[in-house]
């Protein structure tokens, strides 16, 4: 990124943090992604080459540290990076409250919601035995139509290909609905009542499912104006 030619601290910070994709890379680190592929799943439209470049820039700036763990490389926020995190959290809250938001088709990506969802499950409320939840997004092409969350009270995994296991609970919806629910723009209970999200499976699992989801960290932040939709 070309510099601003100013000694102002905000200008200097913007030369690093203001580069395209950089704040989203930091977001993924804040949310617990540490390995390269994990980070990339949170920014799938970013090329691996560019992600490598951004991580190197952040490491050079002292915002990210690279470590070896179990023979693999991991990226973690440094002390300086952790100090930056509350600023980005405040920016996200400000955006949710103040900026107009339109959910267009290119922003309604169920894979991004599913990736966030699998790391935001209420593990202590999930069954103690392995539970397979199959999600079907009716508006998506075949390659993105089905996703699976598999886990129990000790942890969960997200599968984008058929895990070869019988599903215990089926969730049917569309990408726009799941995105609005996840970010708090559509109450989950309303979506279930109105049939925008449909559950099929044992009654005990259908009744428990809403309690397993913590939703986005920003779901409880009210918007000044309701989100518009184009999907």
C-alpha atoms as an extended CHARMM CRD file, in Angstrom:
* protein
*
       231  EXT
         1         1  UNK       CA              0.0000000000        0.0000000000        0.0000000000  PROA      1               0.0000000000
         2         2  UNK       CA              1.3100000000        3.4500000000       -0.8870000000  PROA      2               0.0000000000
         3         3  UNK       CA              2.0060000000        5.5290000000        2.2010000000  PROA      3               0.0000000000
         4         4  UNK       CA              0.1730000000        8.7180000000        3.0850000000  PROA      4               0.0000000000
         5         5  UNK       CA              3.3290000000       10.7790000000        3.4800000000  PROA      5               0.0000000000
         6         6  UNK       CA              2.3390000000       11.8520000000        6.9860000000  PROA      6               0.0000000000
         7         7  UNK       CA              3.9040000000       11.3230000000       10.4090000000  PROA      7               0.0000000000
         8         8  UNK       CA              0.4450000000       11.3100000000       12.0130000000  PROA      8               0.0000000000
         9         9  UNK       CA              0.0470000000        8.1070000000       14.1160000000  PROA      9               0.0000000000
        10        10  UNK       CA             -3.3630000000        7.4300000000       12.5610000000  PROA      10              0.0000000000
        11        11  UNK       CA             -1.8630000000        7.6840000000        9.0820000000  PROA      11              0.0000000000
        12        12  UNK       CA              0.9590000000        5.3230000000       10.0580000000  PROA      12              0.0000000000
        13        13  UNK       CA             -1.5100000000        2.8030000000       11.5080000000  PROA      13              0.0000000000
        14        14  UNK       CA             -3.7230000000        3.0430000000        8.4280000000  PROA      14              0.0000000000
        15        15  UNK       CA             -0.7880000000        2.1770000000        6.1810000000  PROA      15              0.0000000000
        16        16  UNK       CA             -0.7400000000       -1.2390000000        7.8800000000  PROA      16              0.0000000000
        17        17  UNK       CA             -4.2660000000       -1.9330000000        9.1170000000  PROA      17              0.0000000000
        18        18  UNK       CA             -6.0050000000       -0.0640000000        6.2960000000  PROA      18              0.0000000000
        19        19  UNK       CA             -4.7650000000       -2.3630000000        3.5510000000  PROA      19              0.0000000000
        20        20  UNK       CA             -7.4620000000       -4.4320000000        1.8290000000  PROA      20              0.0000000000
        21        21  UNK       CA             -8.2990000000       -7.6230000000        3.7690000000  PROA      21              0.0000000000
        22        22  UNK       CA             -5.9540000000       -6.8420000000        6.6650000000  PROA      22              0.0000000000
        23        23  UNK       CA             -8.6340000000       -6.1050000000        9.2650000000  PROA      23              0.0000000000
        24        24  UNK       CA            -10.4550000000       -9.3150000000        8.3120000000  PROA      24              0.0000000000
        25        25  UNK       CA             -7.2620000000      -11.3300000000        8.7240000000  PROA      25              0.0000000000
        26        26  UNK       CA             -6.8610000000       -9.8250000000       12.1840000000  PROA      26              0.0000000000
        27        27  UNK       CA            -10.5360000000      -10.6200000000       12.8630000000  PROA      27              0.0000000000
        28        28  UNK       CA             -9.8950000000      -14.2950000000       12.1380000000  PROA      28              0.0000000000
        29        29  UNK       CA             -6.9480000000      -14.3110000000       14.5310000000  PROA      29              0.0000000000
        30        30  UNK       CA             -9.1060000000      -12.6160000000       17.1730000000  PROA      30              0.0000000000
        31        31  UNK       CA            -11.7520000000      -15.3290000000       16.7410000000  PROA      31              0.0000000000
        32        32  UNK       CA             -9.3100000000      -18.1630000000       17.2760000000  PROA      32              0.0000000000
        33        33  UNK       CA             -8.0400000000      -19.1560000000       13.8340000000  PROA      33              0.0000000000
        34        34  UNK       CA             -4.2850000000      -19.6940000000       13.9760000000  PROA      34              0.0000000000
        35        35  UNK       CA             -3.2910000000      -21.9650000000       11.1100000000  PROA      35              0.0000000000
        36        36  UNK       CA             -3.0580000000      -20.6890000000        7.5610000000  PROA      36              0.0000000000
        37        37  UNK       CA             -5.9310000000      -22.7770000000        6.1980000000  PROA      37              0.0000000000
        38        38  UNK       CA             -8.1570000000      -21.8340000000        9.1380000000  PROA      38              0.0000000000
        39        39  UNK       CA             -7.5330000000      -18.1480000000        8.5260000000  PROA      39              0.0000000000
        40        40  UNK       CA             -8.1650000000      -18.5840000000        4.8170000000  PROA      40              0.0000000000
        41        41  UNK       CA            -11.5600000000      -20.2170000000        5.4140000000  PROA      41              0.0000000000
        42        42  UNK       CA            -12.6570000000      -16.9670000000        7.0390000000  PROA      42              0.0000000000
        43        43  UNK       CA            -11.5210000000      -14.9300000000        4.0070000000  PROA      43              0.0000000000
        44        44  UNK       CA            -12.1800000000      -17.3570000000        1.1190000000  PROA      44              0.0000000000
        45        45  UNK       CA            -12.1750000000      -14.6700000000       -1.5900000000  PROA      45              0.0000000000
        46        46  UNK       CA             -8.6540000000      -13.6700000000       -0.6490000000  PROA      46              0.0000000000
        47        47  UNK       CA             -5.9700000000      -15.4750000000       -2.6330000000  PROA      47              0.0000000000
        48        48  UNK       CA             -3.5030000000      -17.6060000000       -0.6370000000  PROA      48              0.0000000000
        49        49  UNK       CA             -0.6610000000      -15.5340000000       -2.0760000000  PROA      49              0.0000000000
        50        50  UNK       CA             -2.1750000000      -12.2890000000       -0.8220000000  PROA      50              0.0000000000
        51        51  UNK       CA             -2.9180000000      -13.8210000000        2.5800000000  PROA      51              0.0000000000
        52        52  UNK       CA              0.7230000000      -14.8540000000        2.8760000000  PROA      52              0.0000000000
        53        53  UNK       CA              1.7800000000      -11.3200000000        1.9880000000  PROA      53              0.0000000000
        54        54  UNK       CA             -0.5650000000       -9.7490000000        4.5480000000  PROA      54              0.0000000000
        55        55  UNK       CA              0.5760000000      -12.0950000000        7.3090000000  PROA      55              0.0000000000
        56        56  UNK       CA              4.1980000000      -11.2120000000        6.5640000000  PROA      56              0.0000000000
        57        57  UNK       CA              3.3660000000       -7.4990000000        6.6900000000  PROA      57              0.0000000000
        58        58  UNK       CA              1.5950000000       -7.9230000000       10.0320000000  PROA      58              0.0000000000
        59        59  UNK       CA              4.4920000000       -9.9620000000       11.3720000000  PROA      59              0.0000000000
        60        60  UNK       CA              6.9920000000       -7.3250000000       10.2600000000  PROA      60              0.0000000000
        61        61  UNK       CA              4.8710000000       -4.6470000000       11.9550000000  PROA      61              0.0000000000
        62        62  UNK       CA              4.9080000000       -6.6150000000       15.2050000000  PROA      62              0.0000000000
        63        63  UNK       CA              1.1430000000       -7.2260000000       15.1710000000  PROA      63              0.0000000000
        64        64  UNK       CA              1.3600000000      -10.9730000000       14.4910000000  PROA      64              0.0000000000
        65        65  UNK       CA              3.8190000000      -13.5980000000       15.6910000000  PROA      65              0.0000000000
        66        66  UNK       CA              4.5940000000      -16.8210000000       13.8590000000  PROA      66              0.0000000000
        67        67  UNK       CA              5.1400000000      -19.9150000000       15.9930000000  PROA      67              0.0000000000
        68        68  UNK       CA              5.6970000000      -23.6390000000       15.5180000000  PROA      68              0.0000000000
        69        69  UNK       CA              3.2800000000      -26.0110000000       17.2290000000  PROA      69              0.0000000000
        70        70  UNK       CA              3.1360000000      -29.7510000000       16.6490000000  PROA      70              0.0000000000
        71        71  UNK       CA              5.3130000000      -29.3770000000       13.5760000000  PROA      71              0.0000000000
        72        72  UNK       CA              2.9730000000      -26.7850000000       12.0670000000  PROA      72              0.0000000000
        73        73  UNK       CA              3.1420000000      -23.0320000000       11.6990000000  PROA      73              0.0000000000
        74        74  UNK       CA              0.6410000000      -20.9980000000       13.6800000000  PROA      74              0.0000000000
        75        75  UNK       CA             -0.0700000000      -17.2760000000       13.6500000000  PROA      75              0.0000000000
        76        76  UNK       CA             -1.0810000000      -15.4770000000       16.8290000000  PROA      76              0.0000000000
        77        77  UNK       CA             -1.6310000000      -11.8780000000       17.7830000000  PROA      77              0.0000000000
        78        78  UNK       CA              1.3290000000      -10.3290000000       19.5520000000  PROA      78              0.0000000000
        79        79  UNK       CA              0.9340000000       -8.0680000000       22.5630000000  PROA      79              0.0000000000
        80        80  UNK       CA              0.5520000000       -5.1730000000       20.1210000000  PROA      80              0.0000000000
        81        81  UNK       CA             -2.0210000000       -7.1370000000       18.1200000000  PROA      81              0.0000000000
        82        82  UNK       CA             -4.0340000000       -7.9660000000       21.2180000000  PROA      82              0.0000000000
        83        83  UNK       CA             -3.9730000000       -4.2650000000       22.1090000000  PROA      83              0.0000000000
        84        84  UNK       CA             -5.4260000000       -3.4890000000       18.6700000000  PROA      84              0.0000000000
        85        85  UNK       CA             -8.2960000000       -5.9810000000       19.0470000000  PROA      85              0.0000000000
        86        86  UNK       CA            -10.6160000000       -3.7710000000       21.1720000000  PROA      86              0.0000000000
        87        87  UNK       CA            -10.3010000000       -1.0000000000       18.5820000000  PROA      87              0.0000000000
        88        88  UNK       CA            -11.4870000000       -3.3160000000       15.8140000000  PROA      88              0.0000000000
        89        89  UNK       CA            -14.2850000000       -4.6320000000       18.0310000000  PROA      89              0.0000000000
        90        90  UNK       CA            -15.4320000000       -1.0480000000       18.5980000000  PROA      90              0.0000000000
        91        91  UNK       CA            -15.2790000000       -0.3900000000       14.8480000000  PROA      91              0.0000000000
        92        92  UNK       CA            -17.4970000000       -3.4200000000       14.1980000000  PROA      92              0.0000000000
        93        93  UNK       CA            -20.0040000000       -2.2840000000       16.8350000000  PROA      93              0.0000000000
        94        94  UNK       CA            -20.0430000000        1.2260000000       15.3560000000  PROA      94              0.0000000000
        95        95  UNK       CA            -20.6380000000       -0.2200000000       11.8880000000  PROA      95              0.0000000000
        96        96  UNK       CA            -23.5410000000       -2.3800000000       13.0730000000  PROA      96              0.0000000000
        97        97  UNK       CA            -25.1450000000        0.5840000000       14.8320000000  PROA      97              0.0000000000
        98        98  UNK       CA            -24.4960000000        3.3920000000       12.3980000000  PROA      98              0.0000000000
        99        99  UNK       CA            -23.8720000000        2.2670000000        8.8270000000  PROA      99              0.0000000000
       100       100  UNK       CA            -26.6290000000        1.3350000000        6.3780000000  PROA      100             0.0000000000
       101       101  UNK       CA            -26.4340000000       -2.3450000000        5.4870000000  PROA      101             0.0000000000
       102       102  UNK       CA            -27.8250000000       -4.1540000000        2.4570000000  PROA      102             0.0000000000
       103       103  UNK       CA            -27.6500000000       -7.9310000000        2.3070000000  PROA      103             0.0000000000
       104       104  UNK       CA            -26.9880000000       -8.5700000000       -1.3650000000  PROA      104             0.0000000000
       105       105  UNK       CA            -26.5240000000      -11.9720000000       -2.9750000000  PROA      105             0.0000000000
       106       106  UNK       CA            -22.7400000000      -11.6720000000       -3.0490000000  PROA      106             0.0000000000
       107       107  UNK       CA            -22.6750000000      -10.9610000000        0.7050000000  PROA      107             0.0000000000
       108       108  UNK       CA            -24.9570000000      -13.8460000000        1.6920000000  PROA      108             0.0000000000
       109       109  UNK       CA            -22.3500000000      -16.6010000000        1.8200000000  PROA      109             0.0000000000
       110       110  UNK       CA            -23.4990000000      -19.5140000000        4.0020000000  PROA      110             0.0000000000
       111       111  UNK       CA            -19.9610000000      -20.8870000000        4.2160000000  PROA      111             0.0000000000
       112       112  UNK       CA            -18.8390000000      -17.8050000000        6.1450000000  PROA      112             0.0000000000
       113       113  UNK       CA            -21.7590000000      -18.1890000000        8.5470000000  PROA      113             0.0000000000
       114       114  UNK       CA            -21.0900000000      -21.9110000000        8.9620000000  PROA      114             0.0000000000
       115       115  UNK       CA            -17.4060000000      -21.2990000000        9.6660000000  PROA      115             0.0000000000
       116       116  UNK       CA            -18.3060000000      -18.7700000000       12.3400000000  PROA      116             0.0000000000
       117       117  UNK       CA            -21.1160000000      -20.9660000000       13.6610000000  PROA      117             0.0000000000
       118       118  UNK       CA            -18.9270000000      -24.0100000000       14.2530000000  PROA      118             0.0000000000
       119       119  UNK       CA            -16.6260000000      -22.0220000000       16.5290000000  PROA      119             0.0000000000
       120       120  UNK       CA            -19.5180000000      -20.3390000000       18.3490000000  PROA      120             0.0000000000
       121       121  UNK       CA            -21.4990000000      -23.4050000000       19.4330000000  PROA      121             0.0000000000
       122       122  UNK       CA            -22.6240000000      -23.6410000000       23.0830000000  PROA      122             0.0000000000
       123       123  UNK       CA            -20.6620000000      -26.8320000000       23.7130000000  PROA      123             0.0000000000
       124       124  UNK       CA            -21.9520000000      -27.2530000000       27.2500000000  PROA      124             0.0000000000
       125       125  UNK       CA            -25.5150000000      -27.3620000000       25.8920000000  PROA      125             0.0000000000
       126       126  UNK       CA            -24.8350000000      -29.8900000000       23.1560000000  PROA      126             0.0000000000
       127       127  UNK       CA            -25.4430000000      -33.6390000000       23.5370000000  PROA      127             0.0000000000
       128       128  UNK       CA            -22.6830000000      -35.6550000000       25.1840000000  PROA      128             0.0000000000
       129       129  UNK       CA            -22.7620000000      -38.1370000000       22.3020000000  PROA      129             0.0000000000
       130       130  UNK       CA            -21.7370000000      -37.4000000000       18.7150000000  PROA      130             0.0000000000
       131       131  UNK       CA            -24.4220000000      -35.4760000000       16.8620000000  PROA      131             0.0000000000
       132       132  UNK       CA            -24.4720000000      -34.8780000000       13.1060000000  PROA      132             0.0000000000
       133       133  UNK       CA            -26.3470000000      -31.7780000000       11.9030000000  PROA      133             0.0000000000
       134       134  UNK       CA            -26.9270000000      -31.4610000000        8.1710000000  PROA      134             0.0000000000
       135       135  UNK       CA            -27.6250000000      -27.9830000000        6.7850000000  PROA      135             0.0000000000
       136       136  UNK       CA            -29.2420000000      -27.5490000000        3.3790000000  PROA      136             0.0000000000
       137       137  UNK       CA            -29.1860000000      -24.1290000000        1.6980000000  PROA      137             0.0000000000
       138       138  UNK       CA            -31.8920000000      -24.3380000000       -0.9310000000  PROA      138             0.0000000000
       139       139  UNK       CA            -30.7040000000      -21.3430000000       -2.9690000000  PROA      139             0.0000000000
       140       140  UNK       CA            -27.1400000000      -22.5570000000       -3.3940000000  PROA      140             0.0000000000
       141       141  UNK       CA            -25.6210000000      -24.5960000000       -6.2370000000  PROA      141             0.0000000000
       142       142  UNK       CA            -25.0440000000      -28.2900000000       -5.6080000000  PROA      142             0.0000000000
       143       143  UNK       CA            -21.4180000000      -27.8020000000       -4.5660000000  PROA      143             0.0000000000
       144       144  UNK       CA            -22.4330000000      -25.4500000000       -1.7130000000  PROA      144             0.0000000000
       145       145  UNK       CA            -25.8930000000      -26.7820000000       -0.9120000000  PROA      145             0.0000000000
       146       146  UNK       CA            -25.0270000000      -29.1690000000        1.9370000000  PROA      146             0.0000000000
       147       147  UNK       CA            -22.8200000000      -28.6040000000        4.9830000000  PROA      147             0.0000000000
       148       148  UNK       CA            -22.4120000000      -30.5940000000        8.1840000000  PROA      148             0.0000000000
       149       149  UNK       CA            -21.5560000000      -29.7620000000       11.7780000000  PROA      149             0.0000000000
       150       150  UNK       CA            -20.4380000000      -32.8180000000       13.7310000000  PROA      150             0.0000000000
       151       151  UNK       CA            -19.6960000000      -32.8050000000       17.4300000000  PROA      151             0.0000000000
       152       152  UNK       CA            -20.6960000000      -33.0940000000       21.0150000000  PROA      152             0.0000000000
       153       153  UNK       CA            -20.1330000000      -31.2380000000       24.2680000000  PROA      153             0.0000000000
       154       154  UNK       CA            -16.3570000000      -31.6050000000       23.8800000000  PROA      154             0.0000000000
       155       155  UNK       CA            -16.0350000000      -29.9130000000       20.4790000000  PROA      155             0.0000000000
       156       156  UNK       CA            -17.3490000000      -29.6360000000       16.9240000000  PROA      156             0.0000000000
       157       157  UNK       CA            -16.0400000000      -29.8520000000       13.3710000000  PROA      157             0.0000000000
       158       158  UNK       CA            -17.3760000000      -28.3860000000       10.1350000000  PROA      158             0.0000000000
       159       159  UNK       CA            -17.5090000000      -30.5700000000        7.0160000000  PROA      159             0.0000000000
       160       160  UNK       CA            -18.0050000000      -29.2140000000        3.5090000000  PROA      160             0.0000000000
       161       161  UNK       CA            -18.0860000000      -32.7110000000        1.9770000000  PROA      161             0.0000000000
       162       162  UNK       CA            -20.2990000000      -35.6200000000        2.9630000000  PROA      162             0.0000000000
       163       163  UNK       CA            -18.7600000000      -37.1390000000        6.1120000000  PROA      163             0.0000000000
       164       164  UNK       CA            -20.4260000000      -40.4760000000        5.4130000000  PROA      164             0.0000000000
       165       165  UNK       CA            -22.4170000000      -40.3810000000        8.6440000000  PROA      165             0.0000000000
       166       166  UNK       CA            -26.1620000000      -40.5030000000        9.1340000000  PROA      166             0.0000000000
       167       167  UNK       CA            -27.5250000000      -37.0960000000       10.1060000000  PROA      167             0.0000000000
       168       168  UNK       CA            -29.3370000000      -36.7880000000       13.4320000000  PROA      168             0.0000000000
       169       169  UNK       CA            -30.8580000000      -33.3810000000       12.6890000000  PROA      169             0.0000000000
       170       170  UNK       CA            -31.6840000000      -31.7190000000        9.3700000000  PROA      170             0.0000000000
       171       171  UNK       CA            -31.7540000000      -27.9120000000        9.0170000000  PROA      171             0.0000000000
       172       172  UNK       CA            -33.2200000000      -26.4590000000        5.8070000000  PROA      172             0.0000000000
       173       173  UNK       CA            -33.0460000000      -22.7480000000        4.9860000000  PROA      173             0.0000000000
       174       174  UNK       CA            -31.5100000000      -20.3060000000        2.4980000000  PROA      174             0.0000000000
       175       175  UNK       CA            -28.3390000000      -18.2380000000        2.5880000000  PROA      175             0.0000000000
       176       176  UNK       CA            -30.0950000000      -14.9080000000        3.1530000000  PROA      176             0.0000000000
       177       177  UNK       CA            -32.0970000000      -16.1730000000        6.1160000000  PROA      177             0.0000000000
       178       178  UNK       CA            -29.1580000000      -17.8080000000        7.8890000000  PROA      178             0.0000000000
       179       179  UNK       CA            -27.0770000000      -14.6390000000        7.4170000000  PROA      179             0.0000000000
       180       180  UNK       CA            -29.7860000000      -12.3640000000        8.8360000000  PROA      180             0.0000000000
       181       181  UNK       CA            -30.3230000000      -14.6930000000       11.7880000000  PROA      181             0.0000000000
       182       182  UNK       CA            -26.6180000000      -15.0150000000       12.4800000000  PROA      182             0.0000000000
       183       183  UNK       CA            -26.0470000000      -11.2650000000       12.6720000000  PROA      183             0.0000000000
       184       184  UNK       CA            -29.1590000000      -10.6210000000       14.7450000000  PROA      184             0.0000000000
       185       185  UNK       CA            -31.2890000000       -8.9840000000       12.0410000000  PROA      185             0.0000000000
       186       186  UNK       CA            -33.9010000000      -11.7600000000       12.1250000000  PROA      186             0.0000000000
       187       187  UNK       CA            -34.7730000000      -13.4940000000       15.4120000000  PROA      187             0.0000000000
       188       188  UNK       CA            -34.0770000000      -17.2200000000       15.2330000000  PROA      188             0.0000000000
       189       189  UNK       CA            -37.3920000000      -18.0890000000       16.8730000000  PROA      189             0.0000000000
       190       190  UNK       CA            -39.2780000000      -16.0240000000       14.2850000000  PROA      190             0.0000000000
       191       191  UNK       CA            -37.4320000000      -17.7090000000       11.4250000000  PROA      191             0.0000000000
       192       192  UNK       CA            -38.3730000000      -21.1010000000       12.8730000000  PROA      192             0.0000000000
       193       193  UNK       CA            -42.0010000000      -20.1300000000       13.4700000000  PROA      193             0.0000000000
       194       194  UNK       CA            -42.3850000000      -18.6370000000        9.9770000000  PROA      194             0.0000000000
       195       195  UNK       CA            -40.8020000000      -21.6770000000        8.3330000000  PROA      195             0.0000000000
       196       196  UNK       CA            -37.7920000000      -19.7680000000        7.0060000000  PROA      196             0.0000000000
       197       197  UNK       CA            -35.6940000000      -22.2950000000        8.8940000000  PROA      197             0.0000000000
       198       198  UNK       CA            -37.0980000000      -25.8230000000        9.0500000000  PROA      198             0.0000000000
       199       199  UNK       CA            -35.9040000000      -28.5580000000       11.3980000000  PROA      199             0.0000000000
       200       200  UNK       CA            -36.4110000000      -32.2790000000       10.9220000000  PROA      200             0.0000000000
       201       201  UNK       CA            -35.3440000000      -34.9070000000       13.4010000000  PROA      201             0.0000000000
       202       202  UNK       CA            -36.0710000000      -36.1750000000       16.9080000000  PROA      202             0.0000000000
       203       203  UNK       CA            -38.1850000000      -33.7160000000       18.8620000000  PROA      203             0.0000000000
       204       204  UNK       CA            -35.6100000000      -33.3840000000       21.6390000000  PROA      204             0.0000000000
       205       205  UNK       CA            -32.9570000000      -32.2710000000       19.1220000000  PROA      205             0.0000000000
       206       206  UNK       CA            -35.3060000000      -29.8730000000       17.3200000000  PROA      206             0.0000000000
       207       207  UNK       CA            -36.2330000000      -28.2570000000       20.6260000000  PROA      207             0.0000000000
       208       208  UNK       CA            -32.6180000000      -28.0640000000       21.8080000000  PROA      208             0.0000000000
       209       209  UNK       CA            -31.0930000000      -26.7630000000       18.5630000000  PROA      209             0.0000000000
       210       210  UNK       CA            -31.7270000000      -23.0170000000       19.1710000000  PROA      210             0.0000000000
       211       211  UNK       CA            -29.9020000000      -23.2330000000       22.5040000000  PROA      211             0.0000000000
       212       212  UNK       CA            -26.7760000000      -24.5910000000       20.8120000000  PROA      212             0.0000000000
       213       213  UNK       CA            -26.2300000000      -21.4150000000       18.7800000000  PROA      213             0.0000000000
       214       214  UNK       CA            -24.5620000000      -18.3720000000       20.3170000000  PROA      214             0.0000000000
       215       215  UNK       CA            -24.9130000000      -16.3560000000       17.0850000000  PROA      215             0.0000000000
       216       216  UNK       CA            -22.4390000000      -13.6630000000       16.0620000000  PROA      216             0.0000000000
       217       217  UNK       CA            -20.6710000000      -11.5920000000       18.6880000000  PROA      217             0.0000000000
       218       218  UNK       CA            -22.4750000000       -8.6140000000       17.1050000000  PROA      218             0.0000000000
       219       219  UNK       CA            -25.9560000000      -10.1520000000       17.0520000000  PROA      219             0.0000000000
       220       220  UNK       CA            -27.1520000000       -8.2210000000       20.1070000000  PROA      220             0.0000000000
       221       221  UNK       CA            -26.0130000000       -4.8410000000       18.7510000000  PROA      221             0.0000000000
       222       222  UNK       CA            -29.1200000000       -3.0190000000       17.4320000000  PROA      222             0.0000000000
       223       223  UNK       CA            -29.0870000000       -1.2690000000       14.0730000000  PROA      223             0.0000000000
       224       224  UNK       CA            -30.4360000000        2.2730000000       13.8090000000  PROA      224             0.0000000000
       225       225  UNK       CA            -32.0410000000        1.2000000000       10.5410000000  PROA      225             0.0000000000
       226       226  UNK       CA            -33.1130000000       -2.3540000000        9.6390000000  PROA      226             0.0000000000
       227       227  UNK       CA            -30.8750000000       -4.1380000000        7.1820000000  PROA      227             0.0000000000
       228       228  UNK       CA            -32.1660000000       -4.0540000000        3.6140000000  PROA      228             0.0000000000
       229       229  UNK       CA            -32.1520000000       -7.2320000000        1.5460000000  PROA      229             0.0000000000
       230       230  UNK       CA            -31.6310000000       -7.9580000000       -2.1370000000  PROA      230             0.0000000000
       231       231  UNK       CA            -31.7360000000      -11.7650000000       -1.8680000000  PROA      231             0.0000000000
